[in-house]
Amino acid sequence: IPADFCADIKDDYALVAELQGQIVAVGTLRQNEIRRVYVSPDYQGVGIGETLVLALEVEAQNLGIENIQIECSPNALNFYKHLSYVANGTSQSKIGSAIFDVINMTKRLPTLAGV
């Protein structure tokens, strides 16, 4: 529910994609983990999710993070592989009272010049 989601991300760096006054995607960064990446089904496959993840990676680089992590659903595995993430096993994640099977993935980020 929205209240649980907002409570979960309140301390994260969050990005929101908005089109014509409607939120169509969201993603957050907490320390070295990209979290809670969601794109409305109506807007999937057009590059919004990729742009969102790449922007979160840039923020991580600006913070000096060299290795980024993400937990993704099995349905999102190929999306993250396309973005050069590597699967490192599976685990379970809890959001509110729901428990989900997730794939743990990592990616080494290039160091920004001058950082």
C-alpha positions as CSV (number, residue, x, y, z in Angstrom):
1,I,0.0,0.0,0.0
2,P,1.2,3.5,-0.6
3,A,1.8,4.3,3.1
4,D,4.1,1.3,3.5
5,F,6.0,2.2,0.3
6,C,6.5,5.8,1.4
7,A,7.6,4.7,4.9
8,D,10.1,2.2,3.3
9,I,11.7,4.8,1.0
10,K,11.6,7.9,3.2
11,D,15.4,8.0,3.8
12,D,16.4,6.9,0.3
13,Y,17.5,9.0,-2.6
14,A,14.5,8.8,-4.9
15,L,13.8,9.5,-8.6
16,V,10.4,9.8,-10.1
17,A,9.5,9.8,-13.8
18,E,6.4,11.8,-14.6
19,L,4.6,12.2,-17.9
20,Q,1.7,14.6,-18.4
21,G,1.3,15.0,-14.6
22,Q,1.2,11.2,-13.9
23,I,3.9,9.3,-12.0
24,V,4.9,6.5,-14.3
25,A,8.1,5.2,-12.6
26,V,10.1,5.4,-9.4
27,G,13.4,4.1,-8.2
28,T,15.5,4.6,-5.1
29,L,19.1,4.4,-3.9
30,R,20.0,3.4,-0.3
31,Q,23.7,3.3,0.3
32,N,25.0,0.9,-2.4
33,E,21.7,-0.7,-3.3
34,I,19.2,0.3,-6.0
35,R,15.8,-0.4,-4.6
36,R,12.1,-0.2,-5.4
37,V,12.3,0.2,-9.1
38,Y,8.8,0.2,-10.6
39,V,7.6,1.3,-14.0
40,S,3.9,1.4,-14.8
41,P,3.0,-1.5,-17.1
42,D,1.7,1.0,-19.6
43,Y,5.2,2.5,-19.9
44,Q,7.4,-0.6,-19.8
45,G,9.7,-1.3,-22.7
46,V,10.2,2.3,-23.8
47,G,13.4,3.1,-21.9
48,I,12.0,4.8,-18.8
49,G,13.2,2.0,-16.5
50,E,16.7,2.0,-18.1
51,T,17.0,5.7,-17.8
52,L,15.9,5.6,-14.2
53,V,18.4,2.9,-13.2
54,L,21.3,4.6,-15.1
55,A,20.5,7.9,-13.3
56,L,20.6,6.1,-9.9
57,E,23.9,4.6,-10.9
58,V,25.3,8.1,-11.6
59,E,24.2,9.2,-8.2
60,A,25.9,6.2,-6.7
61,Q,29.1,7.1,-8.6
62,N,28.8,10.7,-7.3
63,L,28.8,9.2,-3.8
64,G,31.9,7.2,-4.5
65,I,30.2,3.8,-4.6
66,E,32.1,1.3,-6.7
67,N,29.8,-1.7,-6.5
68,I,26.1,-1.5,-6.7
69,Q,23.6,-4.1,-5.7
70,I,20.0,-4.8,-6.5
71,E,17.4,-7.4,-5.6
72,C,15.1,-8.1,-8.6
73,S,12.2,-10.3,-9.4
74,P,12.7,-13.2,-11.7
75,N,10.7,-11.3,-14.3
76,A,13.2,-8.5,-14.3
77,L,16.4,-10.7,-14.6
78,N,16.9,-10.0,-18.3
79,F,16.4,-6.3,-17.9
80,Y,19.2,-6.0,-15.4
81,K,21.4,-8.4,-17.3
82,H,21.0,-6.0,-20.3
83,L,22.3,-3.3,-18.0
84,S,25.4,-5.4,-17.1
85,Y,24.3,-6.7,-13.7
86,V,25.4,-10.2,-12.7
87,A,23.3,-12.6,-10.8
88,N,24.7,-13.8,-7.5
89,G,22.1,-16.2,-6.1
90,T,18.6,-15.9,-4.8
91,S,17.0,-14.9,-1.5
92,Q,13.7,-13.7,-0.1
93,S,12.7,-10.1,0.5
94,K,9.9,-8.8,2.7
95,I,7.8,-5.7,1.9
96,G,5.1,-5.2,4.6
97,S,3.7,-8.6,5.2
98,A,4.5,-9.9,1.7
99,I,7.5,-12.2,1.1
100,F,9.0,-12.4,-2.4
101,D,11.7,-14.5,-4.0
102,V,14.4,-12.3,-5.4
103,I,17.6,-12.5,-7.4
104,N,20.6,-10.8,-5.9
105,M,22.6,-8.9,-8.6
106,T,25.7,-6.7,-8.6
107,K,27.5,-4.4,-10.9
108,R,30.9,-2.7,-10.7
109,L,30.5,1.0,-11.5
110,P,33.3,2.9,-13.4
111,T,35.0,5.6,-11.3
112,L,34.1,9.1,-12.4
113,A,37.0,11.3,-13.4
114,G,37.9,13.7,-10.7
115,V,36.1,11.9,-7.9
